[in-house]
Every structure is written in structure tokens, then in C-alpha cells.
Amino acid sequence: MRLRTLLAATTAALAAATCLTAAGPANARQDGGTHHACSPSVSIDRFSDALDKTTYDGTYVGNLSALAPDRHRTVAALSDRSALFRLDARTLRPEGVIPLADENGAALDSEGLVVDLHSRLRSSGGNPIGTYLVSSEAEPSIRRYSRDGKILDRLPVPEELRTRARVNGSFEGLTLLPGGRTLVASMEYALTGDPADQVRLQTWRRTAHGGFRTGAQYTYRVDQGLGVTEVTAAPDGRLLVLERGFTSGVGNTVRLYLADRHGTTYDKTLLADLADCPSLGATAGQPQPNPLLDNIEGMVVTGRGHGRLKVLLVSDDNQNASQTTRFYALRVRL
């Protein structure tokens, strides 16, 4: 009962995350009207550059590669430079930061994040406190961390994913399906020997003791020249998938898809090419097909409203002066 109450409270708190209070430009409205439409299925409410090139408690707030709903009215934001931030769910201002490391104390190339509120880990008072599941694309690996950043264990990874993964092209996305029993990790690019447009989605099933064992594997077809940067479970169990690419002198391509499993494959439907969104007065530090675009890598469903999902995206600025740490508040109709 306490867990159901906690999840309900977390969902209610995160429903406000797309407010981006004191963040977006003045002309960015919330109504999701046709002038904010990116496609018939997706509209953009606003964006925020408020955290761009800032620091918190001596840590650079950037290189953000993943988002996840957290407890206590916070959103967890993962930096691929071994840091995990807790952001206020309403304002997105940092409230805390946890350093992450591997078993030897070395930095991680951390890319995917799940806050596992279904974990059996509890506080001294008996309340569920959850754990962090963090994927790295360097090995590839998935580690489970305590709330204070201590490694608890590692999940098993199939040998073919470890030996055939492209350098910096493995576990980029991570999500937990509704109910908390199935974890899904997405490879960014194809394995060596696979068709160039085919990436793998690996699953794990929760055991009776609360851990995870290796589950089924699925395939997903990406658009030419793109890779999968994030997967996020929709409330009905389908997957929201971000595909992204970059062309020098042109900029980023970022497309949002809805993926539905059929047998051993995930079939996809285009929801929006984000280059078709209104720019809302955004500016870009490098050529882009739309100045709103940047290196978008993180995505989380934060709630529902007016028959649509509220979806929050974030870009990874790579600590580069020509790129921006930018949050995007979308409304998505499935």
C-alpha cells in the first residue's frame, strides 16, 4: 500500500515538471494549440535553456543523457560524466548531485537511467526508497546503485552484446515497463555483423528476490544514418523511441517514434520529426535545420493532460560552447 501511495504521489508531482517555470521564452504558451504543433500527434509547450553552462555544488550541470521520474517531487537527470542530479520537478532547478563511479572508482560513460521504485531496498523505517539503474555504453554494462551512489550489483549482459557492440554505440537507452517487472535497454547502433539499420533491444526480468535475470531480445529498425538515443515506456507498455543523427554543417536530425512489439521485432510509427516543431524563438550555436534542435538524448514521461502524455526531453551539450543544455516540454497523443 505504501508503494502504491508513493508512486501516485510521484506521478502527481512530476505532472508539473513540464511547467519549466521561469525558464522558457515569453511567447511560449501552454495551450498546445496548432501553432505549437510539430505534427498531428506532437506539440511543444515550451523549452528552457536555464541550466545551460551552469554549475551546482562545484559540478558542471550538462552532458545530460537521461531523465527519470524520482521521489520527493524530483526528476533524476544523468550526466554521462559520472554524475546524477536531482532536479525540482516543477522548476527543474538542481537540488542535489551524486557522483557515480565503477567498481574501481573510475568514471563512467553513463547513458541510460531508471529509478527503480519497485526495488525491495527500504529505509530504516521500512519505507521503499528505490535504487538507480545506470547503463554505460563503454562496456556495455548496467549497474545498480543505492540512493547515495554506492554500487549494489551489476546485471548480466549477453556475451554477443559485449563482444560485438560498436565503441560508444551500445546501451544508450534504458526503461522499466509498467508494473516494474521488465527492464529494457536499447543499443544505439547495430552490432558488428548485423544490418546497419538494425539495433537490438535487450530485456531483463525481475526475479522473486528482486534482482534481474536476462530476458528476451528484440530488433528495431532505425532510419538511415540515425541511432537510438533513448527509449521510454508509455503507460500502455509500448515504447517511445528517440532516433538521432548529426551531419556536419547541417545539424541534428531528431525523430520521435512509437514502437509496438510484434513477435521478436518492434515496429515503429513516426510521431514527429522535431525539425518540424515551431522554433519558439530558440537560437542555436551551430547550423541546425531548426534552431530549436540540439543533441537530444534524454526523455521521460512526466504525466498526462488533455488526452496527451506530457513528455520531457533534454539535450546533451557535450560541454561544448556551440551546443546547449536544453529542456523541451512536449505533449504527445498516442
C-alpha positions in Angstrom: 0.0 0.0 0.0 2.8 2.4 0.9 4.4 1.7 -2.6 1.2 2.5 -4.4 0.8 5.7 -2.4 4.4 6.7 -3.2 4.0 6.1 -6.9 0.8 8.1 -7.0 2.5 11.0 -5.2 5.5 10.8 -7.5 3.3 10.9 -10.7 1.3 13.8 -9.3 4.5 15.8 -8.6 6.0 15.0 -12.0 2.9 16.1 -13.8 4.1 19.6 -13.0 7.6 19.1 -14.4 6.7 20.4 -17.9 5.9 23.8 -16.4 9.5 24.9 -16.7 8.8 27.8 -14.5 10.9 30.9 -15.1 12.6 29.1 -18.0 11.2 29.4 -21.5 10.7 32.5 -23.7 7.8 34.7 -23.0 6.0 33.8 -26.2 5.9 30.1 -25.4 2.4 29.2 -24.4 0.9 26.1 -22.7 -2.2 25.6 -24.7 -0.7 23.1 -27.1 -2.6 24.8 -30.0 -2.0 24.2 -33.6 0.6 27.0 -33.8 2.7 24.8 -31.4 2.2 21.6 -33.4 5.2 19.6 -34.6 2.8 17.0 -36.2 -0.8 15.8 -35.8 0.5 13.8 -32.8 3.0 16.1 -31.1 3.1 19.7 -29.9 5.7 21.6 -28.0 4.7 23.7 -25.0 8.0 25.4 -24.3 11.7 25.0 -23.9 14.3 26.1 -21.3 18.0 26.9 -21.5 18.1 28.0 -17.9 20.7 25.3 -16.9 22.9 25.8 -19.8 26.6 26.3 -18.8 25.8 26.4 -15.1 27.3 24.5 -12.1 25.8 23.1 -9.0 27.8 22.3 -5.9 31.0 22.5 -8.0 29.7 20.1 -10.6 29.0 21.1 -14.2 25.3 20.8 -15.0 25.5 19.5 -18.5 26.3 16.4 -20.6 22.8 15.2 -19.7 22.0 11.9 -21.4 18.9 10.6 -19.5 15.9 11.6 -17.4 13.8 9.6 -15.0 10.9 10.3 -12.5 12.2 10.2 -9.0 10.8 10.5 -5.5 10.2 13.6 -3.3 9.0 15.8 -6.2 12.2 15.4 -8.2 13.4 14.4 -11.6 16.7 12.5 -11.9 19.0 13.7 -14.6 22.0 11.7 -15.6 25.3 13.2 -16.9 27.5 11.0 -19.0 30.4 12.4 -17.0 29.6 10.2 -13.9 27.1 12.5 -12.1 23.4 12.1 -11.2 21.4 15.3 -10.5 18.2 15.6 -8.6 16.1 18.4 -10.2 13.0 20.1 -8.7 10.1 18.6 -10.7 8.4 22.0 -11.1 11.3 24.4 -11.8 14.0 21.8 -12.9 16.5 23.6 -10.7 19.2 21.3 -9.2 18.6 20.2 -5.6 21.3 17.6 -5.2 24.1 15.8 -7.1 25.6 12.3 -6.6 28.9 11.3 -8.0 29.0 7.9 -9.8 31.9 5.5 -10.5 32.6 2.0 -11.4 33.9 -0.7 -9.1 37.4 0.7 -9.3 36.4 4.3 -8.7 36.8 5.2 -12.3 34.5 7.5 -14.3 31.5 6.0 -16.2 30.2 6.8 -19.7 26.8 6.7 -18.2 23.9 7.0 -20.7 20.7 5.3 -19.5 18.8 5.7 -16.2 15.9 4.1 -14.4 14.8 5.0 -10.9 13.6 1.6 -9.6 10.9 2.4 -7.1 9.9 -1.3 -7.2 13.2 -2.3 -5.6 13.0 -4.1 -2.2 15.6 -1.7 -0.7 13.9 0.1 2.2 14.8 2.8 4.7 15.3 2.1 8.4 11.7 3.0 8.9 10.6 0.3 6.4 9.6 2.6 3.5 10.7 1.8 0.0 13.5 4.1 -1.2 14.3 2.7 -4.6 17.6 2.3 -6.4 19.2 3.7 -9.5 19.8 1.5 -12.6 22.5 3.1 -14.7 23.7 1.9 -18.1 27.2 2.5 -19.6 27.8 2.3 -23.3 31.6 1.7 -22.8 31.5 -1.9 -21.7 28.4 -2.2 -22.1 27.0 -2.6 -18.6 24.1 -1.9 -16.2 24.9 -1.2 -12.6 22.5 -0.8 -9.7 23.3 2.0 -7.2 21.9 2.9 -3.8 20.4 6.4 -3.3 23.8 7.7 -2.2 25.6 6.3 -5.2 27.1 3.1 -3.9 27.3 0.1 -6.3 25.0 -2.7 -5.2 25.4 -5.1 -8.1 25.6 -5.5 -11.9 23.1 -7.0 -14.2 24.3 -9.9 -16.5 24.9 -8.8 -20.2 24.7 -11.4 -23.0 28.2 -12.1 -24.5 27.2 -11.1 -28.0 26.3 -7.6 -26.9 29.6 -7.3 -25.0 31.8 -8.6 -27.8 30.0 -7.3 -30.9 29.0 -3.8 -29.7 30.4 -0.8 -31.5 32.6 1.5 -29.5 30.4 4.1 -27.8 27.4 2.5 -29.5 25.8 0.1 -27.0 23.4 0.8 -24.1 22.2 4.3 -24.8 18.5 3.9 -23.6 17.0 2.3 -20.5 13.5 2.0 -19.3 11.3 -0.1 -17.0 8.0 -1.3 -18.4 4.7 -0.6 -16.5 4.5 -2.9 -13.5 8.2 -2.9 -12.9 8.8 -6.5 -14.0 10.7 -5.9 -17.3 13.7 -3.7 -17.9 14.6 -2.7 -21.5 18.0 -1.4 -22.7 18.4 -0.2 -26.3 21.6 -0.3 -28.3 22.5 2.9 -30.0 23.8 1.3 -33.2 23.9 -2.1 -34.9 26.2 -4.9 -33.6 29.1 -5.8 -35.8 27.8 -8.3 -38.4 24.1 -7.1 -38.1 22.4 -5.0 -40.8 23.4 -1.3 -40.4 19.7 -0.3 -39.8 19.0 -3.0 -37.1 19.6 -2.4 -33.4 19.0 -4.7 -30.5 16.7 -4.2 -27.6 17.7 -6.4 -24.6 15.3 -7.2 -21.7 15.7 -8.4 -18.2 13.0 -9.9 -16.0 12.7 -9.2 -12.3 13.3 -12.3 -10.1 11.4 -13.3 -7.0 14.3 -12.0 -4.9 14.1 -8.5 -6.5 17.1 -8.8 -8.9 17.1 -9.2 -12.7 17.8 -12.1 -15.0 18.5 -11.9 -18.7 15.3 -12.0 -20.8 14.2 -11.9 -24.4 16.0 -9.8 -27.1 14.2 -7.9 -29.9 15.2 -6.0 -33.0 14.3 -2.5 -34.1 14.9 -0.8 -37.4 16.4 2.8 -37.4 16.2 5.3 -40.1 19.3 5.6 -42.3 22.2 7.4 -40.6 20.4 7.6 -37.2 20.8 5.8 -33.9 18.6 5.2 -30.9 19.4 7.6 -28.1 16.6 6.8 -25.7 13.6 4.5 -25.1 10.9 5.3 -22.6 7.9 3.2 -21.7 4.5 4.6 -22.4 1.7 3.8 -19.8 0.3 1.1 -22.2 3.7 -0.7 -22.4 4.6 0.5 -25.9 7.9 2.4 -26.3 8.6 6.0 -27.2 11.9 5.9 -29.1 14.2 8.8 -29.9 16.3 8.5 -33.0 19.1 11.0 -33.6 21.8 11.8 -36.0 24.2 14.6 -36.8 25.6 15.9 -40.1 28.4 18.5 -40.0 27.3 21.8 -41.5 23.7 20.8 -41.4 23.0 19.9 -37.7 20.9 17.3 -35.9 18.1 15.1 -37.0 15.8 14.1 -34.1 12.7 11.9 -34.6 10.2 10.6 -32.1 8.7 7.2 -32.8 6.1 4.9 -31.1 7.2 1.3 -31.2 5.0 -1.7 -30.7 6.3 -5.3 -30.2 5.3 -8.0 -32.7 7.0 -11.3 -32.1 10.7 -10.7 -31.9 10.6 -7.2 -33.5 9.4 -3.7 -32.6 7.5 -2.0 -35.4 7.5 1.8 -35.3 5.2 4.7 -36.2 6.6 8.2 -36.7 5.1 10.7 -34.2 7.2 13.7 -35.2 10.3 14.9 -36.8 11.3 17.6 -34.3 12.7 19.8 -37.1 9.1 20.5 -37.9 8.3 22.0 -34.5 7.9 25.8 -34.2 11.2 27.3 -33.0 9.6 29.4 -30.3 12.4 31.9 -30.5 15.2 29.5 -29.8 18.7 30.1 -31.1 21.4 27.7 -32.0 25.2 28.0 -31.6 25.8 25.9 -34.8 24.0 25.2 -38.0 20.6 23.4 -37.4 17.7 22.7 -39.7 15.6 24.3 -36.9 17.3 26.5 -34.2 15.3 24.6 -31.6 17.2 21.5 -32.2 20.3 20.3 -30.4 21.9 16.9 -29.4 18.7 15.5 -27.7 19.4 12.3 -25.7 17.1 12.1 -22.6 13.4 11.6 -22.4 10.8 10.9 -19.7 7.0 10.7 -19.5 6.0 13.0 -16.7 2.2 12.7 -16.7 -1.0 13.1 -18.7 -3.1 16.1 -19.6 -5.9 16.9 -22.0 -5.7 13.4 -23.5 -2.0 13.5 -24.2 1.2 12.4 -22.5 3.5 15.0 -21.1 7.0 14.2 -22.2 10.2 16.0 -21.2 13.3 15.9 -23.3 16.8 17.1 -22.7 19.9 17.7 -24.9 23.5 16.8 -24.1 25.7 19.8 -24.7 28.9 17.7 -24.6 30.3 20.6 -22.5 30.8 22.4 -25.9 30.3 26.1 -26.4 28.4 25.6 -29.6 25.9 23.2 -28.0 23.1 23.8 -25.4 21.7 22.1 -22.4 18.1 22.5 -23.3 14.8 21.0 -21.9 11.8 20.5 -24.1 8.2 20.1 -22.8 6.1 18.1 -25.3 2.5 16.8 -25.5 2.2 13.5 -27.3 -1.0 11.8 -28.4 -0.6 8.1 -29.0 
